[in-house]
Structures are given as C-alpha cells and as structure tokens.
Amino acid sequence: MNTSESFRAEDDTHRTSQPRRLLNELSGRLVSQSPVGLAVMDTDLRYVAVNPALERINGLSTEEHVGRHVSEILPRVDTGAIESAQRRVLETGVPLLDLSVVGRTWADADHDHAWSVSLYRLEDPVGRTWGVAASIADVTERHRLATEAARARRRLALIADASALIGTVLDVDQTARELAGVTVPELADIAAVDVLDTVLACHRAAGPGSGPEPFRALALAAAYPTEATRAAEQVGDLATYAADRLVTQCVRTGKPVLVPHVTDRDLSRIARDPEAATLLARAGIHSYLAVPLSARGIVLGALDLKRARNPLPFNHDDAVLAGELANRAAVSIDNARWYQSVRNTAVTLQRSLLPEHPSHLVGLEIASRYQPAQATSEVGGDWFDIIPLTGDKTALVVGDVMGSGIDAAATMGRLRTAACTLAELDFDPAQVLQHLDRITSGLEHYIATCLYAVYDPHHAECHIANAGHMPPVLVHTGRPPELLDLHPGAPLGVGGVTFNSSTIDLGPGDDLVLYTDGLVETRHHPIDDRLDTLLGLLDGSACRPVGETCDLLLHALRDPGDHDDIALLIARICPPSADYRIIGAPPTVTWGL
C-alpha cells in the first residue's frame, strides 16, 4: 500500500469510528439521563444493570441491584406477576407493554406508588438471547386520578342503587335491612342500623336528650363471617347506649362521627362493653364511621359502619356518601313509622267495630274470617255482621266501603251501626238497603257495596238483596256450587236506586257463602277465572267443617301481597231438630298483621 492509499484508509477509519463513539456516548447519556427507570436482567432474571432513574425509584444503588431478583429488591410489591411476565417474554420473545404494578419501594416505604412496566427480550447480532430489558415509568398520579374516577363512578352507582333498593315498602325493618345491605361491602365491611326506640313508638317530638339513649337494633349486615357481628346488638334487641358511646354522640349532635384510625380507647367507645371491644379488636376493626338518620329535622337513629378487611380508612368523602344514603333511608323510615302508626290506629278501630260473638243462633252454624290488607295498602272498609232477630231469624251482612284508612273504617262503623238498627225493625232486605243507600249518600265521597240476607229457619228460606256486591255462592248438598243470580243493584251512596229482594230455599247441610271482593279480585287474573276457582274450592265443602272451609279459601285465594282486605262469612243450614239451640262455634276474626 502506498502512502496515499494509507492516508485514505486512515481517513475512512476515522470517519467510521467517530459516529460510533458518538453513538456510544449518546446511548450512555440516554440511559443515565432518562427519567424512566431502565434495567437489564440476565437469563436467570437477575439484575445486570440499572440506570440512575431506577435507583431513585427503588431507593437502592446499582450495586444493591446487581445479581439479585426483583423479589429480593422489592418485598412490598407483587413481584410474582412481574417475574412471571419476565419469563414469558424471555421464552417467547414477544414484548409486553404497560404492565400495571402498584406497591411500595424503599424510596417511599409509607405510600403506594404505581408504575407502568414494559419488557422486551435482548438478543445479540446472531440471535442468541442475552436476557430481558425493562423500562419502568412512575404513573402514580395517573393511577390516582383513575382510581378516584373509578371510586366516583362506584359512588354514583351506589347512590343509584340506593334510590332503587331503599324504601321499597312502607316498613321500618325492611328499610333498615335495605340500607345495611346497600352499604356492605361497597362502603363498609360491617353495617348496623339502630333507631331510637321512642322514635319507633312515634313519641319523639324533639332532639335526643343528654343522658343514655334507648336504641332498637333493626339491621345488621357483614361482608363476610366475622366476630364483629357478635359485638353488635342483635336485630330486634333493645339496648340503652351510654352518653359517651360514639353512636350516642352521633345521634345527640346530629353530625357524623369519623374515626379514620381506631385505637383501643376508641374501641371502648364503639363497643357496648369490654367483651364486645375485644371481639372488635380480634376482628381487625381499624376504621369507624357513624352517620345520623335524619328526616324532617328529627334524628331517628344512626347508621354504624366499620372496616376490617378493607384496608382504606374512612374519609370525608365516605362520610358524605354514607350521609346521603342515611338521609334517603331516614325519610323512608320516617314515612314507614308514621304509616304504621296510622295503620295500627285504623286496625284497632276496625277491630273494635267488627261484631261480637252472637249469644245464640237458631238453625245455623256460622264461621267467619276477616283479614286486613297484607301489603302496603292501608286497612280497608270491609265488614261482616251476624244479627239475631225476632222469630229465630238471623240477618247476615257483608259489606265493603270503597277506600282505605281510618276514614273508610269509620264509615264502615257508621254503616254497620245503621244496618244493625234497621235489622231490629224487621225490614225486608231491600228496604234495609234502601235506607242504607240514603245514609251513605249523606257521607261525603263514599260509596259501599253490601249483601243483606235474612234466614228464617221455620220456613227454611233466605231473603237476600244485593247493592253492587260480589254474588254469594250457594252450595246445595250433593250438587255443584253455584253463584246466585241476584238482581245486582247499585252500590250504596249512588242515591235514588231501587233494590230488589230474592228468596231462595235452603235445606239441611246447604252452605251460603258471603265474601268481599278482596277474596277473588287480583290485578293479574280475570274475575271470571277467580270465581270459577272459588266454586271449585267449594265443591264438596259440605263434608268439611265450615271453619276449615274458611281457612281453605283464604289459604288458596289469598296472596301475600294482596292490596285489599277480606271479609268472609259462611252459614250452614242445620237440621230442623236443631231448632232453638246454639249451633257451631262463634265467628272468628283472623288478623293478618
């Protein structure tokens, strides 16, 4: 090689090596100055090299990394998922991007951080595997915002669920159970609903006093089996909470009581006694929240929340959410307690207006039943009566005042009293209905249906008139039951209507069945189908005692959610030899409360 060729070769080498040195220098700076943590792992997944950013993230130097596995470096991170992903990348060569990892490192051992980890396999120019490279970016702020957004969505969903699930019926106990069920496990591990006992009795008109408070435990729910439930008052129990109890302070002040981190001293003020405090400690209770149940300016009780397995302490946002749920439930509880008070008054009134047991009946065996509405509707105006008359006759009355509540019950009482008075005058059934129609017309906004029958044992016949009521059923011995085809008449209260009496012959063993529409009418079945069912149930009833027939009809035709009350009266004709003696047992009233 001559001199000129030698110079050209040296020049080519210089031009080639200079960019290579620059590239190596840039690569070194890229690694050392990168804000993203970078690491190289060998084929045994041990650290070979880390950059300064990863040293800062993990809080350890390069020397402390080299030769060790991830699990040895980061004991407070779920490294199992990381190492599993590293092996998969090492084996398949398929890169993994944006693996989410949450935990704590030595750099900040008191707080959780979040990282996005990406992995890819390192190979030499001929394709031999060197190991795995990792990039680790701190995304804690992004994770925090995403977590808060998800939490906000869950809170909104919880409030939406509460709107649909709390207060589904006008029942205090059911509403309390619904509130506890909504809060567990989304908001708390253990939830209890306690209401002031004086509130349940509708006696409280002002705020709680300064001494101990009597509470009634209405609901208790837990996300899992735990000793903490044994520390709570059992549902239905009445307990007096001392003035220093946190739940008592919550009710007294009408403000939430928040204890983010529960201490032994706090447990003694949360639990009812030292034994209960020990149970709470063993259950791992670490955070506590009580919010008042307030409605219309009155504190009704408290929602008591505890966390054990849920590692997060209660915070202000939790208190706001719990308060929102408690307020919704409190309104429903308040409505339910007043509704129940009014309903109890109506039931008591109606019970007092139903007939006494007749002293004696001639030629008849009687059984009767009354059941108030079993659903959320108020007590109605159904009634029945058995009235001994002169000449050994007996008047049988079944009626239904349209409407519900105390007014309907009171109207029923007035009509029943009027019917008893008119019966004493020995009027024909049509005349009795005529007078009752005139009386009802004078009652504002009320109409009623009524069947009035008079049985004469000496002539073995029954005179009966109908004012818009369901047709009675006649069960002749040895023949199929039949609906009596009476002149229907108009309901009482329409005014100016003529009523007609019909006469039917009755023989020994025959049954006359009088009832109100609540026995056969439903919202889901045609009335003709229900009447056919009634006739089918009465087929062969002559072989049963009349009381058993009453119970059979109620059991077969009555649904738990029926929105109407029922009056049922069955009269069985006794043989002539039974004249002038008391037949059968006195009528029975069954209260479906």
C-alpha positions as CSV (number, residue, x, y, z in Angstrom):
1,M,0.0,0.0,0.0
2,N,1.5,3.4,-1.0
3,T,1.4,6.4,1.1
4,S,-1.7,7.9,-0.5
5,E,-3.6,4.7,0.0
6,S,-2.6,4.5,3.6
7,F,-3.9,8.0,4.3
8,R,-7.2,7.2,2.6
9,A,-7.6,4.1,4.8
10,E,-6.8,6.0,8.0
11,D,-9.3,8.7,6.9
12,D,-12.0,6.0,6.3
13,T,-11.4,4.5,9.7
14,H,-11.7,7.9,11.4
15,R,-14.9,8.7,9.6
16,T,-16.4,5.3,10.7
17,S,-15.2,5.3,14.3
18,Q,-16.2,8.9,15.1
19,P,-20.0,8.3,14.7
20,R,-19.7,5.0,16.6
21,R,-18.1,6.8,19.5
22,L,-20.7,9.5,19.3
23,L,-23.5,6.8,19.3
24,N,-22.0,5.1,22.3
25,E,-21.8,8.3,24.2
26,L,-25.4,9.3,23.3
27,S,-26.6,5.8,24.3
28,G,-24.9,6.2,27.7
29,R,-26.4,9.6,28.2
30,L,-29.8,8.3,27.1
31,V,-29.7,5.6,29.7
32,S,-28.2,7.7,32.5
33,Q,-30.3,10.8,32.0
34,S,-33.6,9.1,31.2
35,P,-36.4,9.9,33.6
36,V,-37.7,6.4,33.0
37,G,-36.2,3.5,35.0
38,L,-34.2,1.1,32.9
39,A,-32.9,-2.3,33.8
40,V,-31.2,-5.3,32.1
41,M,-31.8,-8.8,33.5
42,D,-29.8,-11.9,32.6
43,T,-31.3,-15.2,31.5
44,D,-31.7,-16.1,35.2
45,L,-33.7,-12.8,35.7
46,R,-31.1,-11.3,37.9
47,Y,-30.2,-7.6,37.6
48,V,-27.2,-6.9,35.4
49,A,-27.5,-3.1,35.2
50,V,-29.9,-0.3,36.2
51,N,-29.9,3.4,35.4
52,P,-30.0,6.2,37.9
53,A,-33.7,6.7,37.5
54,L,-34.4,3.1,38.6
55,E,-32.0,3.7,41.5
56,R,-34.2,6.6,42.6
57,I,-37.5,4.7,42.0
58,N,-36.4,1.7,44.1
59,G,-34.3,3.6,46.6
60,L,-31.3,1.3,46.1
61,S,-27.9,1.7,44.3
62,T,-26.8,-0.2,41.3
63,E,-24.5,-2.4,43.4
64,E,-27.5,-3.3,45.6
65,H,-29.4,-4.4,42.5
66,V,-26.8,-6.4,40.6
67,G,-27.1,-10.2,41.0
68,R,-30.5,-10.1,42.7
69,H,-34.0,-10.9,41.6
70,V,-36.9,-8.5,41.6
71,S,-38.5,-10.2,44.6
72,E,-35.3,-9.7,46.6
73,I,-35.3,-6.0,45.8
74,L,-39.0,-5.2,46.2
75,P,-40.6,-7.2,49.0
76,R,-43.7,-4.9,49.2
77,V,-44.6,-5.2,45.6
78,D,-46.5,-8.1,43.9
79,T,-43.3,-9.3,42.2
80,G,-44.9,-12.7,41.3
81,A,-46.7,-11.1,38.3
82,I,-43.5,-9.2,37.2
83,E,-41.3,-12.3,37.3
84,S,-44.0,-14.4,35.5
85,A,-44.2,-11.7,32.8
86,Q,-40.3,-11.7,32.5
87,R,-40.2,-15.4,32.0
88,R,-42.9,-15.3,29.3
89,V,-41.0,-12.5,27.4
90,L,-37.7,-14.4,27.8
91,E,-39.3,-17.6,26.4
92,T,-41.5,-16.2,23.6
93,G,-39.6,-13.0,22.6
94,V,-43.0,-11.2,22.5
95,P,-42.7,-7.8,24.1
96,L,-45.0,-6.8,27.0
97,L,-46.2,-3.2,27.2
98,D,-47.7,-1.2,30.0
99,L,-48.0,-3.8,32.8
100,S,-49.6,-2.0,35.8
101,V,-47.8,-2.5,39.1
102,V,-48.8,-1.0,42.4
103,G,-46.8,-1.2,45.7
104,R,-44.2,0.4,47.8
105,T,-40.4,0.6,47.4
106,W,-37.6,1.6,49.7
107,A,-37.7,5.1,48.3
108,D,-41.1,5.8,49.9
109,A,-42.0,2.9,52.2
110,D,-45.1,4.7,53.6
111,H,-47.0,5.3,50.4
112,D,-48.2,3.3,47.5
113,H,-46.9,4.2,44.0
114,A,-48.0,2.9,40.6
115,W,-45.7,2.1,37.7
116,S,-46.1,1.1,34.1
117,V,-43.6,-1.7,33.2
118,S,-42.6,-2.7,29.7
119,L,-40.5,-5.7,28.9
120,Y,-38.6,-7.0,25.8
121,R,-36.0,-9.6,25.1
122,L,-32.4,-8.7,24.3
123,E,-30.5,-10.6,21.6
124,D,-27.0,-10.5,20.1
125,P,-26.5,-10.0,16.3
126,V,-26.7,-13.7,15.7
127,G,-30.0,-14.1,17.7
128,R,-28.6,-15.5,20.9
129,T,-30.7,-14.4,24.0
130,W,-28.8,-12.2,26.4
131,G,-31.7,-11.5,28.8
132,V,-34.6,-9.2,29.3
133,A,-34.7,-5.4,29.3
134,A,-37.3,-3.4,31.3
135,S,-38.5,0.2,31.3
136,I,-40.3,1.4,34.4
137,A,-42.3,4.7,34.4
138,D,-43.9,6.2,37.5
139,V,-47.6,6.7,36.8
140,T,-48.7,7.3,40.3
141,E,-50.6,10.5,39.5
142,R,-52.4,8.9,36.6
143,H,-53.2,5.9,38.7
144,R,-54.6,8.1,41.5
145,L,-56.8,10.0,39.1
146,A,-58.1,6.8,37.5
147,T,-58.7,5.3,41.0
148,E,-60.6,8.4,42.1
149,A,-62.6,8.4,38.9
150,A,-63.5,4.7,39.4
151,R,-64.4,5.4,43.0
152,A,-66.6,8.3,41.9
153,R,-68.4,6.0,39.4
154,R,-68.9,3.4,42.2
155,R,-70.3,6.1,44.5
156,L,-72.7,7.3,41.9
157,A,-73.7,3.7,41.1
158,L,-74.2,3.1,44.9
159,I,-76.4,6.2,45.2
160,A,-78.4,5.0,42.1
161,D,-78.8,1.5,43.6
162,A,-79.9,3.1,46.9
163,S,-82.6,5.0,45.1
164,A,-84.0,1.7,43.7
165,L,-83.3,-0.5,46.7
166,I,-84.0,1.6,49.8
167,G,-87.6,2.3,50.8
168,T,-89.3,-0.3,48.5
169,V,-92.1,-0.8,51.0
170,L,-93.5,1.2,53.9
171,D,-91.9,-1.0,56.5
172,V,-89.3,0.2,59.1
173,D,-87.5,-3.1,59.5
174,Q,-87.3,-3.8,55.8
175,T,-86.0,-0.3,55.0
176,A,-83.3,-0.7,57.7
177,R,-82.2,-4.0,56.1
178,E,-82.1,-2.4,52.7
179,L,-79.9,0.4,54.0
180,A,-77.5,-2.1,55.6
181,G,-77.4,-4.2,52.5
182,V,-76.6,-1.3,50.2
183,T,-73.6,-0.2,52.3
184,V,-72.0,-3.6,52.5
185,P,-69.5,-4.3,51.0
186,E,-69.2,-1.2,48.9
187,L,-68.8,1.2,51.7
188,A,-68.1,-0.9,54.8
189,D,-67.3,-4.4,56.0
190,I,-69.9,-4.3,58.8
191,A,-73.0,-2.1,58.9
192,A,-75.7,-1.7,61.6
193,V,-78.8,0.4,61.7
194,D,-80.0,1.4,65.1
195,V,-83.1,3.6,65.7
196,L,-84.2,5.3,68.8
197,D,-86.9,3.3,70.5
198,T,-89.0,6.3,71.3
199,V,-89.0,7.2,67.5
200,L,-90.4,3.8,66.7
201,A,-93.3,4.5,69.1
202,C,-93.8,7.9,67.4
203,H,-93.3,9.7,70.7
204,R,-90.3,11.8,69.9
205,A,-91.0,15.4,69.0
206,A,-87.6,17.0,69.8
207,G,-84.0,16.1,69.7
208,P,-82.3,13.5,71.8
209,G,-81.6,14.2,75.5
210,S,-78.4,14.4,77.3
211,G,-78.4,11.0,79.1
212,P,-78.3,7.5,77.9
213,E,-80.4,6.7,74.8
214,P,-82.6,3.6,74.2
215,F,-81.9,2.1,70.8
216,R,-83.6,-0.7,68.9
217,A,-81.3,-2.7,66.6
218,L,-83.1,-3.0,63.3
219,A,-80.5,-4.4,60.9
220,L,-77.0,-5.9,60.8
221,A,-75.0,-6.8,57.7
222,A,-71.5,-8.1,57.2
223,A,-69.5,-8.7,54.0
224,Y,-68.1,-12.0,55.4
225,P,-68.4,-14.1,58.6
226,T,-66.7,-12.1,61.4
227,E,-66.6,-11.9,65.2
228,A,-67.5,-8.2,64.8
229,T,-71.2,-9.2,64.3
230,R,-71.2,-10.8,67.8
231,A,-70.1,-7.4,69.2
232,A,-73.2,-5.7,67.8
233,E,-76.7,-5.7,69.3
234,Q,-78.7,-8.4,67.8
235,V,-81.5,-7.4,65.5
236,G,-84.7,-6.7,67.5
237,D,-82.9,-6.2,70.8
238,L,-83.4,-3.1,72.8
239,A,-80.3,-1.6,74.4
240,T,-79.5,1.6,76.3
241,Y,-76.4,3.3,75.0
242,A,-74.3,5.3,77.4
243,A,-73.7,9.0,76.8
244,D,-70.0,8.5,75.9
245,R,-70.8,6.0,73.1
246,L,-69.8,7.3,69.7
247,V,-73.2,6.3,68.2
248,T,-74.9,8.2,71.0
249,Q,-72.9,11.3,70.3
250,C,-73.8,11.0,66.6
251,V,-77.5,10.9,67.4
252,R,-77.2,13.7,70.0
253,T,-75.3,16.1,67.8
254,G,-76.9,15.1,64.5
255,K,-73.4,15.0,62.9
256,P,-71.2,12.2,61.6
257,V,-68.6,10.7,63.9
258,L,-65.5,9.8,61.9
259,V,-62.6,7.8,63.4
260,P,-60.2,7.0,60.5
261,H,-57.7,5.0,62.6
262,V,-59.3,3.2,65.6
263,T,-57.3,2.9,68.8
264,D,-58.0,0.7,71.9
265,R,-59.6,3.8,73.6
266,D,-61.9,4.3,70.5
267,L,-63.0,0.6,70.7
268,S,-64.2,1.1,74.2
269,R,-66.5,3.9,73.0
270,I,-67.6,2.0,69.9
271,A,-68.4,-1.3,71.7
272,R,-71.2,-1.8,74.2
273,D,-68.9,-3.4,76.8
274,P,-65.3,-4.6,77.2
275,E,-66.1,-8.1,75.9
276,A,-67.5,-6.6,72.7
277,A,-64.4,-4.3,72.4
278,T,-62.2,-7.4,72.5
279,L,-64.3,-9.0,69.7
280,L,-63.9,-5.9,67.6
281,A,-60.1,-5.9,68.1
282,R,-59.8,-9.5,67.2
283,A,-61.9,-8.9,64.1
284,G,-59.4,-6.3,63.0
285,I,-61.6,-3.2,63.1
286,H,-59.4,-0.3,62.1
287,S,-61.7,2.4,61.0
288,Y,-65.2,3.6,62.1
289,L,-67.9,5.9,60.9
290,A,-71.4,6.7,62.3
291,V,-73.8,9.0,60.5
292,P,-77.2,10.1,61.8
293,L,-80.5,9.1,60.3
294,S,-82.2,12.4,60.0
295,A,-85.6,13.2,58.4
296,R,-87.7,16.4,58.6
297,G,-85.5,17.9,61.3
298,I,-85.6,14.9,63.6
299,V,-82.8,12.4,64.3
300,L,-84.2,8.9,64.1
301,G,-81.1,6.9,64.8
302,A,-77.7,6.1,63.3
303,L,-76.0,4.1,60.6
304,D,-72.9,2.5,62.1
305,L,-70.1,1.4,59.7
306,K,-66.8,-0.4,60.4
307,R,-63.9,-1.6,58.2
308,A,-61.6,-4.5,58.9
309,R,-60.5,-6.3,55.7
310,N,-61.0,-3.1,53.6
311,P,-57.5,-1.5,54.2
312,L,-58.6,2.0,53.5
313,P,-59.6,4.2,56.4
314,F,-62.9,6.1,56.2
315,N,-62.5,9.6,55.0
316,H,-64.6,12.8,54.5
317,D,-65.9,11.5,51.1
318,D,-67.1,8.3,52.7
319,A,-68.9,10.3,55.4
320,V,-70.7,12.4,52.7
321,L,-71.7,9.3,50.8
322,A,-72.9,7.5,54.0
323,G,-74.8,10.6,55.0
324,E,-76.6,10.7,51.6
325,L,-77.6,7.0,51.9
326,A,-78.7,7.5,55.5
327,N,-80.8,10.5,54.7
328,R,-82.6,8.7,51.9
329,A,-83.3,5.8,54.2
330,A,-84.3,8.1,57.1
331,V,-87.1,9.6,55.0
332,S,-88.4,6.2,54.2
333,I,-88.2,5.1,57.8
334,D,-90.0,8.2,58.9
335,N,-92.7,7.6,56.4
336,A,-93.0,4.0,57.4
337,R,-93.2,4.6,61.1
338,W,-96.0,7.2,60.7
339,Y,-97.8,5.0,58.2
340,Q,-97.6,2.1,60.6
341,S,-98.9,4.2,63.4
342,V,-101.9,5.3,61.3
343,R,-102.4,1.8,60.1
344,N,-102.4,0.4,63.7
345,T,-104.9,3.0,64.6
346,A,-107.1,2.0,61.7
347,V,-106.7,-1.7,62.5
348,T,-107.6,-1.0,66.2
349,L,-110.7,1.0,65.1
350,Q,-111.8,-1.7,62.6
351,R,-111.3,-4.5,65.2
352,S,-113.4,-2.6,67.6
353,L,-116.2,-2.2,65.0
354,L,-116.4,-5.9,64.0
355,P,-119.2,-7.9,65.6
356,E,-119.2,-9.5,69.0
357,H,-119.9,-13.2,69.1
358,P,-123.7,-13.7,68.9
359,S,-125.3,-15.0,72.0
360,H,-127.4,-17.7,70.2
361,L,-128.4,-18.6,66.6
362,V,-131.2,-21.0,65.6
363,G,-130.8,-23.4,62.7
364,L,-127.4,-22.0,61.6
365,E,-123.7,-22.9,62.0
366,I,-121.6,-19.9,61.3
367,A,-117.9,-19.4,60.6
368,S,-116.3,-16.0,59.6
369,R,-112.9,-14.5,58.9
370,Y,-111.5,-11.1,58.5
371,Q,-108.0,-10.2,57.2
372,P,-106.7,-6.7,56.7
373,A,-104.6,-6.0,53.6
374,Q,-101.3,-7.7,53.7
375,A,-99.3,-5.4,51.5
376,T,-98.6,-1.7,51.9
377,S,-102.2,-0.6,51.5
378,E,-104.0,0.8,54.5
379,V,-106.8,-1.0,56.3
380,G,-109.9,-1.0,54.2
381,G,-113.6,-0.8,55.0
382,D,-114.7,-4.5,54.7
383,W,-117.0,-5.8,57.4
384,F,-119.4,-8.6,58.2
385,D,-122.2,-8.9,60.8
386,I,-124.4,-11.7,62.3
387,I,-127.5,-10.2,63.8
388,P,-130.1,-12.4,65.8
389,L,-133.6,-11.2,65.0
390,T,-137.0,-11.9,66.4
391,G,-138.8,-15.1,65.4
392,D,-135.5,-17.0,65.5
393,K,-134.4,-15.3,62.3
394,T,-130.8,-14.3,61.6
395,A,-129.5,-11.4,59.5
396,L,-126.3,-11.9,57.7
397,V,-124.4,-8.9,56.4
398,V,-121.2,-8.4,54.3
399,G,-120.2,-5.0,53.0
400,D,-117.2,-3.1,51.6
401,V,-116.7,0.6,51.9
402,M,-114.6,1.8,48.9
403,G,-111.4,3.4,50.1
404,S,-108.9,2.7,52.8
405,G,-107.6,4.1,56.1
406,I,-109.2,5.5,59.2
407,D,-111.9,7.3,57.2
408,A,-113.0,4.1,55.5
409,A,-113.0,2.2,58.7
410,A,-115.1,4.9,60.4
411,T,-117.6,5.0,57.6
412,M,-117.8,1.2,57.8
413,G,-118.6,1.6,61.5
414,R,-121.4,4.0,60.8
415,L,-123.0,1.7,58.1
416,R,-122.6,-1.3,60.4
417,T,-124.4,0.5,63.2
418,A,-127.1,1.7,60.9
419,A,-127.6,-1.9,59.5
420,C,-127.9,-3.3,63.0
421,T,-130.5,-0.7,63.9
422,L,-132.5,-1.2,60.7
423,A,-132.4,-5.0,61.2
424,E,-134.1,-4.6,64.5
425,L,-137.1,-3.1,62.7
426,D,-137.6,-6.3,60.8
427,F,-137.5,-4.6,57.4
428,D,-137.3,-6.6,54.2
429,P,-133.6,-6.8,52.9
430,A,-134.4,-4.5,50.0
431,Q,-135.8,-1.9,52.4
432,V,-132.8,-2.1,54.6
433,L,-130.5,-1.4,51.6
434,Q,-132.8,1.5,50.6
435,H,-132.3,3.2,53.9
436,L,-128.5,2.4,53.9
437,D,-128.3,4.0,50.5
438,R,-129.9,7.1,51.8
439,I,-127.5,7.2,54.7
440,T,-124.4,6.6,52.5
441,S,-125.5,9.4,50.1
442,G,-125.1,11.8,53.0
443,L,-121.4,10.7,53.6
444,E,-119.0,12.8,51.5
445,H,-117.1,10.9,48.8
446,Y,-118.0,7.5,50.0
447,I,-119.9,4.6,48.4
448,A,-120.1,1.0,49.5
449,T,-121.3,-2.4,48.3
450,C,-123.4,-4.7,50.6
451,L,-125.2,-8.0,50.7
452,Y,-128.0,-8.2,53.3
453,A,-129.7,-11.6,53.9
454,V,-132.3,-12.8,56.4
455,Y,-132.6,-16.5,57.1
456,D,-135.9,-17.9,58.5
457,P,-135.3,-21.4,60.0
458,H,-139.0,-22.1,60.3
459,H,-139.7,-21.6,56.6
460,A,-136.2,-22.9,55.5
461,E,-135.8,-19.9,53.3
462,C,-133.5,-16.9,52.9
463,H,-134.4,-13.4,51.7
464,I,-131.5,-11.6,50.2
465,A,-130.8,-8.3,48.5
466,N,-127.6,-7.0,46.8
467,A,-126.2,-3.5,46.5
468,G,-123.4,-3.8,43.9
469,H,-121.7,-6.6,45.8
470,M,-120.0,-9.8,44.6
471,P,-122.6,-12.6,44.1
472,P,-122.9,-15.1,47.0
473,V,-122.3,-18.8,46.5
474,L,-124.9,-21.4,47.3
475,V,-123.6,-24.9,48.0
476,H,-126.5,-27.4,47.9
477,T,-125.9,-30.8,49.4
478,G,-125.0,-33.2,46.7
479,R,-124.9,-30.6,43.9
480,P,-122.2,-28.4,42.4
481,P,-121.8,-24.9,44.0
482,E,-123.4,-22.0,42.1
483,L,-123.2,-18.2,42.1
484,L,-126.7,-16.9,43.0
485,D,-128.1,-14.9,40.1
486,L,-129.4,-11.9,42.2
487,H,-130.5,-8.5,41.0
488,P,-127.1,-6.7,41.2
489,G,-128.4,-3.3,42.4
490,A,-126.2,-0.2,42.5
491,P,-123.7,0.5,45.3
492,L,-124.8,2.3,48.4
493,G,-124.4,6.0,48.1
494,V,-125.4,6.3,44.4
495,G,-128.8,7.5,45.6
496,G,-132.3,7.1,44.1
497,V,-131.8,3.4,43.3
498,T,-134.4,0.7,43.8
499,F,-133.3,-2.6,45.3
500,N,-134.9,-6.0,45.0
501,S,-135.1,-8.9,47.3
502,S,-134.8,-12.5,46.2
503,T,-135.9,-15.6,48.1
504,I,-134.0,-18.9,48.0
505,D,-134.9,-22.2,49.6
506,L,-132.3,-23.8,51.8
507,G,-132.1,-27.4,53.1
508,P,-130.1,-29.0,55.8
509,G,-126.4,-29.1,55.0
510,D,-126.6,-26.3,52.5
511,D,-123.9,-23.5,52.7
512,L,-124.4,-19.9,51.9
513,V,-121.0,-18.2,51.3
514,L,-120.8,-14.4,51.5
515,Y,-117.5,-12.6,50.9
516,T,-115.9,-9.3,49.8
517,D,-114.1,-8.7,46.5
518,G,-110.6,-9.0,48.2
519,L,-111.1,-12.8,48.2
520,V,-111.4,-13.1,44.5
521,E,-110.1,-10.0,42.7
522,T,-106.5,-9.7,41.7
523,R,-104.5,-7.5,39.4
524,H,-103.3,-10.3,37.2
525,H,-106.3,-12.7,36.7
526,P,-109.7,-12.3,35.1
527,I,-112.5,-12.2,37.7
528,D,-114.4,-15.0,35.9
529,D,-111.4,-17.3,36.3
530,R,-111.1,-16.4,40.0
531,L,-114.9,-17.1,40.6
532,D,-114.5,-20.4,38.9
533,T,-111.6,-21.2,41.2
534,L,-113.8,-20.2,44.2
535,L,-116.6,-22.6,43.0
536,G,-114.0,-25.4,42.5
537,L,-112.7,-25.0,46.1
538,L,-116.3,-25.0,47.5
539,D,-117.2,-28.3,45.7
540,G,-117.5,-30.9,48.4
541,S,-117.4,-28.3,51.2
542,A,-120.4,-29.9,52.9
543,C,-118.0,-32.7,54.0
544,R,-115.8,-30.2,55.9
545,P,-116.5,-28.1,59.0
546,V,-117.3,-24.5,57.9
547,G,-114.3,-23.1,59.8
548,E,-112.0,-25.4,57.7
549,T,-113.7,-24.2,54.6
550,C,-113.0,-20.6,55.5
551,D,-109.3,-21.3,56.1
552,L,-109.1,-23.3,52.9
553,L,-110.4,-20.3,50.9
554,L,-108.1,-17.8,52.5
555,H,-105.1,-20.1,52.0
556,A,-105.8,-20.9,48.4
557,L,-107.0,-17.5,47.2
558,R,-105.1,-15.1,49.3
559,D,-101.7,-13.8,48.0
560,P,-99.0,-12.4,50.4
561,G,-99.0,-9.1,48.5
562,D,-102.8,-8.5,48.2
563,H,-103.8,-4.9,48.4
564,D,-107.3,-5.4,49.8
565,D,-108.8,-6.7,52.9
566,I,-111.2,-9.6,53.1
567,A,-114.4,-10.3,55.0
568,L,-115.7,-13.9,54.7
569,L,-118.9,-15.4,56.2
570,I,-120.2,-18.9,55.7
571,A,-123.6,-20.0,57.1
572,R,-124.5,-23.7,57.1
573,I,-128.2,-24.8,57.5
574,C,-128.7,-27.2,60.3
575,P,-131.4,-29.9,60.5
576,P,-134.9,-28.9,61.9
577,S,-134.2,-30.9,65.1
578,A,-131.5,-28.3,65.9
579,D,-134.1,-25.5,66.3
580,Y,-133.8,-23.3,69.4
581,R,-130.2,-24.3,70.3
582,I,-126.9,-22.7,69.6
583,I,-125.2,-24.3,66.6
584,G,-121.4,-24.3,66.0
585,A,-118.7,-22.0,67.3
586,P,-118.8,-18.2,67.4
587,P,-117.3,-16.4,64.4
588,T,-113.6,-16.0,64.3
589,V,-111.6,-12.9,63.3
590,T,-108.2,-13.6,61.8
591,W,-105.8,-10.6,61.7
592,G,-103.1,-10.9,59.1
593,L,-100.7,-8.5,60.7
